[in-house]
Amino acid sequence: MPRQSILSYINQLHRPIFTTHELTVLSGKSQSNVVQALNFLEKQGLIFKIYRGIWAEAGNERLSPNTVIPYLFPRQRAYVSFISALHLHGIIEQIPQEITLASTGHTRVIRTRIGTFSVHRIAPLFFDGFDWYEGKGSFFIAGPEKALVDSLYLSACKGKRFGYFPELYFPKSFSFKKAKAWAQKIPNSKISSCAQKRLMELFKVNRACHRHI
């Protein structure tokens, strides 16, 4: 397959990330021919392989680790939550080393060329409270209140990993009332109780901090 041919199909997608399967369907070529062409383009430094079957244009400014998320989970949804979401919402200043995701699938770690994704399972009945990033982004993210409660939920399930945070800054727009409502929706009553207790502790600390400003 000529180099220009596969590049033209990539350009038709109008995005920095694409998959082997997409190009196979779009071009009508065999998968082996498409892979051969992609490997050639990678050697030329025009594209690079992110993960199995997932590729990206080299140097594209629209490319970020978060934009890869939908391609890592083509058959199920996952959303940015926990520490990563709290950072994106400005509640935690420290940049997480991994991108933390909530999913109804198995807990696992996915290592790619542009980032490491730590996937954590939550109950299907609690898989909610997320939307497109900034209302129009290319990946799903939990709202700030849900991201905090997701962290407390995991902490109660799996120990202290998500129960204690770096310094937290809650903007005026953050609603502890909304966070409490999410904590009450946790299906497991014991976990719900633990999350509500920890949330109340954070609320008291936050209120005390604001009194001294």
Rosetta blueprint (number, residue, H / E / L):
1 M L
2 P L
3 R H
4 Q H
5 S H
6 I H
7 L H
8 S H
9 Y H
10 I H
11 N H
12 Q H
13 L H
14 H L
15 R L
16 P L
17 I E
18 F E
19 T E
20 T H
21 H H
22 E H
23 L H
24 T H
25 V H
26 L H
27 S H
28 G L
29 K L
30 S L
31 Q H
32 S H
33 N H
34 V H
35 V H
36 Q H
37 A H
38 L H
39 N H
40 F H
41 L H
42 E H
43 K H
44 Q L
45 G L
46 L L
47 I E
48 F E
49 K E
50 I E
51 Y E
52 R L
53 G L
54 I E
55 W E
56 A E
57 E E
58 A L
59 G L
60 N L
61 E L
62 R L
63 L L
64 S L
65 P H
66 N H
67 T H
68 V H
69 I H
70 P H
71 Y H
72 L H
73 F L
74 P L
75 R L
76 Q L
77 R L
78 A E
79 Y E
80 V E
81 S L
82 F H
83 I H
84 S H
85 A H
86 L H
87 H H
88 L H
89 H L
90 G L
91 I L
92 I E
93 E L
94 Q L
95 I L
96 P L
97 Q L
98 E L
99 I E
100 T E
101 L E
102 A E
103 S E
104 T L
105 G L
106 H L
107 T L
108 R E
109 V E
110 I E
111 R E
112 T E
113 R L
114 I L
115 G E
116 T E
117 F E
118 S E
119 V E
120 H E
121 R E
122 I L
123 A L
124 P H
125 L H
126 F H
127 F L
128 D L
129 G L
130 F E
131 D E
132 W E
133 Y H
134 E H
135 G H
136 K L
137 G L
138 S L
139 F L
140 F E
141 I E
142 A E
143 G L
144 P H
145 E H
146 K H
147 A H
148 L H
149 V H
150 D H
151 S H
152 L H
153 Y H
154 L H
155 S H
156 A H
157 C H
158 K H
159 G L
160 K L
161 R L
162 F L
163 G L
164 Y L
165 F L
166 P L
167 E L
168 L E
169 Y L
170 F L
171 P L
172 K L
173 S L
174 F L
175 S L
176 F H
177 K H
178 K H
179 A H
180 K H
181 A H
182 W H
183 A H
184 Q H
185 K L
186 I L
187 P L
188 N L
189 S H
190 K H
191 I H
192 S H
193 S H
194 C H
195 A H
196 Q H
197 K H
198 R H
199 L H
200 M H
201 E H
202 L H
203 F H
204 K H
205 V H
206 N H
207 R H
208 A H
209 C H
210 H H
211 R H
212 H L
213 I L
